Amino acid sequence: MDYKKVKTETTTVTRKKSDFYNKTGNIYRSVSILSKRTNQISLEMKEELDRKISEFATPSDNLEEIFENREQIEIARYYERLSKATLIAIHEFLNDEIYFRYPEIEVKDNVEK
């Protein structure tokens, strides 16, 4: 997913607890889903940032040869301005863009049949 195109808040916003409760019927399940999705998003963003910055890496790690690379700084600033992974996950959750299921409930239903 392209997180640069997600239109969500860039700052913290007060939300209704009932919005999260109504999605799953349990606030703790909602928080768990958000936590897992946030971790996925942040890992993807970190890997993408690492790939872009590694393009500018120098072959030697000599401290004398390290210098300020303008492109690396611009890339890092761009990623700092993006919405945080938590805000993106909340946006996706509230707009029904996250697929989730309850395997423990499915197993229980299959055993009873």
Phi, psi and omega in degrees: 000145181267102185286346179287337183264356180288125180265094178222174181293151176257355178233169181290138181232140176286132182234161178278133178297327182295332177299321180282322180294319184293335181290322185239343185085002181207120184296327181289325174295319179299316180295321178296316178298315179298320180297314180295319179292321178299318178297319178299313182297313183295323176295318179296318180294320180295317179297319179296317178296317179299320178298316182292320181288327181294339177297335182261004183292143177272149183292335180250149182256029181289128182298332181288335184266355180286131180220168182284121181255115185298321180296318178298319180295318179295320178296315180298318179296321179299315180291331176292330181279343179295158176297147180290155183300324179297316180293324177293317179297318178297316179301312179297318182297313182289337179259018177054042178257003179249130175266128176218155178215171181242093183298326181293328177286321179296319179296316180298318179295321180292325179292322182289336183283000000 
